[in-house]
Amino acid sequence: MNGGLTIFGAAAVAPMLTFYEPERCGGDFMVAFAGARFASSVHRSLAGTWPFGVIEVVWAGVAARRWATAKTVAATAQARVP
């Protein structure tokens, strides 16, 4: 299980690092970043470091909220264009 957990952890963290910078470019990257944060939270909880898992899930929520806010702002701006 330990080897599988390590692989899962690497698979969770690699996309988080990959999508961190381009998340500023658009919604798809924000959703991917939030998903990677959530996967990292699951990994940390399974690894027995649940306090870090809680922090990761909070960060996933922050990223998801940023995505929802950006989506709302974009829809509002598009609705105002004649």
VMD Tcl script that builds the backbone (N, CA, C; Angstrom):
set m [mol new atoms 246]
animate dup $m
set s [atomselect $m all]
$s set {name element resname resid chain x y z} {
  {N N MET 1 A 0.823 -1.203 0.000}
  {CA C MET 1 A 0.000 0.000 0.000}
  {C C MET 1 A 0.862 1.260 0.000}
  {N N ASN 2 A 2.013 1.196 0.673}
  {CA C ASN 2 A 2.867 2.369 0.775}
  {C C ASN 2 A 3.340 2.856 -0.595}
  {N N GLY 3 A 3.756 1.920 -1.469}
  {CA C GLY 3 A 4.188 2.312 -2.811}
  {C C GLY 3 A 3.052 2.928 -3.608}
  {N N GLY 4 A 1.877 2.357 -3.485}
  {CA C GLY 4 A 0.706 2.902 -4.175}
  {C C GLY 4 A 0.332 4.274 -3.653}
  {N N LEU 5 A 0.459 4.456 -2.348}
  {CA C LEU 5 A 0.150 5.752 -1.743}
  {C C LEU 5 A 1.152 6.816 -2.212}
  {N N THR 6 A 2.405 6.414 -2.348}
  {CA C THR 6 A 3.429 7.343 -2.841}
  {C C THR 6 A 3.139 7.750 -4.280}
  {N N ILE 7 A 2.776 6.793 -5.098}
  {CA C ILE 7 A 2.441 7.086 -6.504}
  {C C ILE 7 A 1.221 7.997 -6.568}
  {N N PHE 8 A 0.213 7.692 -5.753}
  {CA C PHE 8 A -0.975 8.547 -5.711}
  {C C PHE 8 A -0.607 9.968 -5.289}
  {N N GLY 9 A 0.268 10.097 -4.307}
  {CA C GLY 9 A 0.696 11.418 -3.857}
  {C C GLY 9 A 1.404 12.194 -4.950}
  {N N ALA 10 A 2.280 11.520 -5.663}
  {CA C ALA 10 A 2.973 12.183 -6.779}
  {C C ALA 10 A 1.988 12.580 -7.873}
  {N N ALA 11 A 1.014 11.704 -8.124}
  {CA C ALA 11 A 0.004 11.998 -9.150}
  {C C ALA 11 A -0.917 13.139 -8.717}
  {N N ALA 12 A -1.054 13.349 -7.427}
  {CA C ALA 12 A -1.887 14.446 -6.925}
  {C C ALA 12 A -1.129 15.768 -6.931}
  {N N VAL 13 A 0.142 15.733 -6.569}
  {CA C VAL 13 A 0.910 16.972 -6.433}
  {C C VAL 13 A 1.414 17.494 -7.774}
  {N N ALA 14 A 1.768 16.617 -8.694}
  {CA C ALA 14 A 2.305 17.069 -9.989}
  {C C ALA 14 A 1.333 17.994 -10.727}
  {N N PRO 15 A 0.050 17.641 -10.850}
  {CA C PRO 15 A -0.864 18.578 -11.525}
  {C C PRO 15 A -1.042 19.882 -10.752}
  {N N MET 16 A -0.975 19.806 -9.427}
  {CA C MET 16 A -1.105 21.021 -8.630}
  {C C MET 16 A 0.018 21.989 -8.989}
  {N N LEU 17 A 1.226 21.489 -9.104}
  {CA C LEU 17 A 2.354 22.329 -9.496}
  {C C LEU 17 A 2.220 22.803 -10.942}
  {N N THR 18 A 1.710 21.937 -11.789}
  {CA C THR 18 A 1.553 22.267 -13.206}
  {C C THR 18 A 0.520 23.369 -13.422}
  {N N PHE 19 A -0.590 23.330 -12.681}
  {CA C PHE 19 A -1.693 24.270 -12.908}
  {C C PHE 19 A -1.637 25.508 -12.024}
  {N N TYR 20 A -0.660 25.602 -11.152}
  {CA C TYR 20 A -0.595 26.752 -10.241}
  {C C TYR 20 A -0.458 28.071 -11.004}
  {N N GLU 21 A 0.521 28.188 -11.844}
  {CA C GLU 21 A 0.751 29.443 -12.567}
  {C C GLU 21 A -0.322 29.723 -13.625}
  {N N PRO 22 A -0.660 28.757 -14.498}
  {CA C PRO 22 A -1.652 29.082 -15.523}
  {C C PRO 22 A -3.074 29.222 -14.990}
  {N N GLU 23 A -3.297 28.981 -13.689}
  {CA C GLU 23 A -4.650 29.124 -13.155}
  {C C GLU 23 A -5.143 30.562 -13.334}
  {N N ARG 24 A -4.216 31.503 -13.422}
  {CA C ARG 24 A -4.587 32.913 -13.644}
  {C C ARG 24 A -5.140 33.142 -15.049}
  {N N CYS 25 A -4.905 32.190 -15.944}
  {CA C CYS 25 A -5.299 32.356 -17.341}
  {C C CYS 25 A -6.754 32.000 -17.613}
  {N N GLY 26 A -7.359 31.206 -16.767}
  {CA C GLY 26 A -8.738 30.869 -17.054}
  {C C GLY 26 A -9.325 29.804 -16.158}
  {N N GLY 27 A -10.623 29.632 -16.347}
  {CA C GLY 27 A -11.416 28.758 -15.517}
  {C C GLY 27 A -11.020 27.300 -15.538}
  {N N ASP 28 A -10.643 26.781 -16.695}
  {CA C ASP 28 A -10.271 25.372 -16.764}
  {C C ASP 28 A -9.073 25.072 -15.872}
  {N N PHE 29 A -8.116 25.968 -15.861}
  {CA C PHE 29 A -6.942 25.780 -15.019}
  {C C PHE 29 A -7.294 25.903 -13.533}
  {N N MET 30 A -8.238 26.798 -13.214}
  {CA C MET 30 A -8.667 26.949 -11.819}
  {C C MET 30 A -9.338 25.679 -11.316}
  {N N VAL 31 A -10.185 25.094 -12.153}
  {CA C VAL 31 A -10.866 23.854 -11.768}
  {C C VAL 31 A -9.853 22.722 -11.623}
  {N N ALA 32 A -8.900 22.650 -12.534}
  {CA C ALA 32 A -7.876 21.607 -12.459}
  {C C ALA 32 A -7.027 21.770 -11.197}
  {N N PHE 33 A -6.691 23.008 -10.868}
  {CA C PHE 33 A -5.911 23.276 -9.660}
  {C C PHE 33 A -6.699 22.882 -8.413}
  {N N ALA 34 A -7.983 23.227 -8.375}
  {CA C ALA 34 A -8.822 22.856 -7.235}
  {C C ALA 34 A -8.919 21.337 -7.105}
  {N N GLY 35 A -9.074 20.649 -8.231}
  {CA C GLY 35 A -9.134 19.186 -8.207}
  {C C GLY 35 A -7.842 18.565 -7.709}
  {N N ALA 36 A -6.717 19.124 -8.124}
  {CA C ALA 36 A -5.423 18.620 -7.664}
  {C C ALA 36 A -5.249 18.871 -6.167}
  {N N ARG 37 A -5.720 20.002 -5.686}
  {CA C ARG 37 A -5.664 20.294 -4.252}
  {C C ARG 37 A -6.507 19.286 -3.478}
  {N N PHE 38 A -7.684 18.970 -4.003}
  {CA C PHE 38 A -8.547 17.996 -3.342}
  {C C PHE 38 A -7.886 16.618 -3.317}
  {N N ALA 39 A -7.278 16.217 -4.442}
  {CA C ALA 39 A -6.579 14.926 -4.495}
  {C C ALA 39 A -5.425 14.903 -3.497}
  {N N SER 40 A -4.733 16.012 -3.363}
  {CA C SER 40 A -3.650 16.106 -2.385}
  {C C SER 40 A -4.199 15.977 -0.967}
  {N N SER 41 A -5.372 16.532 -0.732}
  {CA C SER 41 A -6.010 16.402 0.579}
  {C C SER 41 A -6.325 14.949 0.887}
  {N N VAL 42 A -6.854 14.241 -0.098}
  {CA C VAL 42 A -7.150 12.816 0.094}
  {C C VAL 42 A -5.863 12.059 0.401}
  {N N HIS 43 A -4.812 12.343 -0.357}
  {CA C HIS 43 A -3.531 11.669 -0.136}
  {C C HIS 43 A -3.020 11.907 1.276}
  {N N ARG 44 A -3.018 13.158 1.702}
  {CA C ARG 44 A -2.489 13.486 3.027}
  {C C ARG 44 A -3.316 12.828 4.133}
  {N N SER 45 A -4.622 12.752 3.930}
  {CA C SER 45 A -5.467 12.095 4.922}
  {C C SER 45 A -5.176 10.599 4.982}
  {N N LEU 46 A -5.015 9.974 3.823}
  {CA C LEU 46 A -4.702 8.546 3.785}
  {C C LEU 46 A -3.316 8.254 4.366}
  {N N ALA 47 A -2.421 9.212 4.218}
  {CA C ALA 47 A -1.060 9.040 4.731}
  {C C ALA 47 A -0.990 9.243 6.243}
  {N N GLY 48 A -2.096 9.655 6.837}
  {CA C GLY 48 A -2.126 9.831 8.275}
  {C C GLY 48 A -1.783 11.228 8.752}
  {N N THR 49 A -1.637 12.146 7.828}
  {CA C THR 49 A -1.349 13.531 8.202}
  {C C THR 49 A -2.608 14.370 7.962}
  {N N TRP 50 A -3.670 13.993 8.653}
  {CA C TRP 50 A -4.970 14.607 8.406}
  {C C TRP 50 A -5.011 16.118 8.637}
  {N N PRO 51 A -4.226 16.716 9.545}
  {CA C PRO 51 A -4.297 18.180 9.648}
  {C C PRO 51 A -3.902 18.870 8.340}
  {N N PHE 52 A -2.908 18.302 7.657}
  {CA C PHE 52 A -2.522 18.860 6.354}
  {C C PHE 52 A -3.600 18.590 5.316}
  {N N GLY 53 A -4.272 17.459 5.449}
  {CA C GLY 53 A -5.390 17.153 4.552}
  {C C GLY 53 A -6.511 18.161 4.694}
  {N N VAL 54 A -6.773 18.591 5.919}
  {CA C VAL 54 A -7.808 19.609 6.153}
  {C C VAL 54 A -7.403 20.931 5.503}
  {N N ILE 55 A -6.146 21.299 5.667}
  {CA C ILE 55 A -5.676 22.548 5.044}
  {C C ILE 55 A -5.762 22.472 3.524}
  {N N GLU 56 A -5.401 21.334 2.962}
  {CA C GLU 56 A -5.481 21.177 1.498}
  {C C GLU 56 A -6.920 21.282 1.001}
  {N N VAL 57 A -7.868 20.705 1.739}
  {CA C VAL 57 A -9.257 20.789 1.285}
  {C C VAL 57 A -9.775 22.221 1.399}
  {N N VAL 58 A -9.284 22.977 2.386}
  {CA C VAL 58 A -9.644 24.399 2.471}
  {C C VAL 58 A -9.096 25.142 1.252}
  {N N TRP 59 A -7.846 24.873 0.891}
  {CA C TRP 59 A -7.267 25.516 -0.295}
  {C C TRP 59 A -8.015 25.107 -1.569}
  {N N ALA 60 A -8.477 23.861 -1.628}
  {CA C ALA 60 A -9.287 23.426 -2.776}
  {C C ALA 60 A -10.566 24.251 -2.840}
  {N N GLY 61 A -11.172 24.495 -1.688}
  {CA C GLY 61 A -12.375 25.336 -1.644}
  {C C GLY 61 A -12.101 26.762 -2.074}
  {N N VAL 62 A -10.957 27.298 -1.659}
  {CA C VAL 62 A -10.581 28.654 -2.076}
  {C C VAL 62 A -10.432 28.711 -3.595}
  {N N ALA 63 A -9.772 27.735 -4.168}
  {CA C ALA 63 A -9.590 27.706 -5.629}
  {C C ALA 63 A -10.930 27.547 -6.338}
  {N N ALA 64 A -11.810 26.708 -5.812}
  {CA C ALA 64 A -13.133 26.535 -6.425}
  {C C ALA 64 A -13.947 27.822 -6.327}
  {N N ARG 65 A -13.829 28.522 -5.225}
  {CA C ARG 65 A -14.549 29.784 -5.085}
  {C C ARG 65 A -14.012 30.832 -6.050}
  {N N ARG 66 A -12.692 30.867 -6.227}
  {CA C ARG 66 A -12.109 31.797 -7.200}
  {C C ARG 66 A -12.633 31.506 -8.590}
  {N N TRP 67 A -12.760 30.215 -8.929}
  {CA C TRP 67 A -13.296 29.821 -10.228}
  {C C TRP 67 A -14.741 30.289 -10.365}
  {N N ALA 68 A -15.565 30.053 -9.340}
  {CA C ALA 68 A -16.977 30.450 -9.399}
  {C C ALA 68 A -17.121 31.962 -9.519}
  {N N THR 69 A -16.296 32.697 -8.791}
  {CA C THR 69 A -16.336 34.155 -8.860}
  {C C THR 69 A -15.915 34.641 -10.241}
  {N N ALA 70 A -14.852 34.078 -10.774}
  {CA C ALA 70 A -14.375 34.482 -12.111}
  {C C ALA 70 A -15.420 34.154 -13.168}
  {N N LYS 71 A -16.079 33.022 -13.023}
  {CA C LYS 71 A -17.119 32.629 -13.983}
  {C C LYS 71 A -18.294 33.603 -13.936}
  {N N THR 72 A -18.693 34.009 -12.738}
  {CA C THR 72 A -19.792 34.957 -12.579}
  {C C THR 72 A -19.424 36.320 -13.146}
  {N N VAL 73 A -18.215 36.773 -12.867}
  {CA C VAL 73 A -17.760 38.071 -13.375}
  {C C VAL 73 A -17.710 38.048 -14.901}
  {N N ALA 74 A -17.212 36.961 -15.474}
  {CA C ALA 74 A -17.134 36.862 -16.933}
  {C C ALA 74 A -18.519 36.840 -17.557}
  {N N ALA 75 A -19.465 36.133 -16.950}
  {CA C ALA 75 A -20.826 36.065 -17.489}
  {C C ALA 75 A -21.498 37.436 -17.397}
  {N N THR 76 A -21.264 38.149 -16.307}
  {CA C THR 76 A -21.835 39.480 -16.138}
  {C C THR 76 A -21.257 40.447 -17.165}
  {N N ALA 77 A -19.951 40.375 -17.370}
  {CA C ALA 77 A -19.300 41.249 -18.351}
  {C C ALA 77 A -19.788 40.952 -19.754}
  {N N GLN 78 A -19.986 39.685 -20.061}
  {CA C GLN 78 A -20.451 39.311 -21.403}
  {C C GLN 78 A -21.889 39.763 -21.601}
  {N N ALA 79 A -22.707 39.728 -20.567}
  {CA C ALA 79 A -24.097 40.146 -20.682}
  {C C ALA 79 A -24.205 41.636 -20.936}
  {N N ARG 80 A -23.222 42.396 -20.514}
  {CA C ARG 80 A -23.263 43.859 -20.683}
  {C C ARG 80 A -22.812 44.310 -22.055}
  {N N VAL 81 A -22.172 43.429 -22.812}
  {CA C VAL 81 A -21.710 43.795 -24.154}
  {C C VAL 81 A -22.905 43.853 -25.084}
  {N N PRO 82 A -23.082 45.005 -25.773}
  {CA C PRO 82 A -24.255 45.135 -26.658}
  {C C PRO 82 A -24.160 44.269 -27.888}
}
mol reanalyze $m
mol bondsrecalc $m
mol representation Tube
mol addrep $m
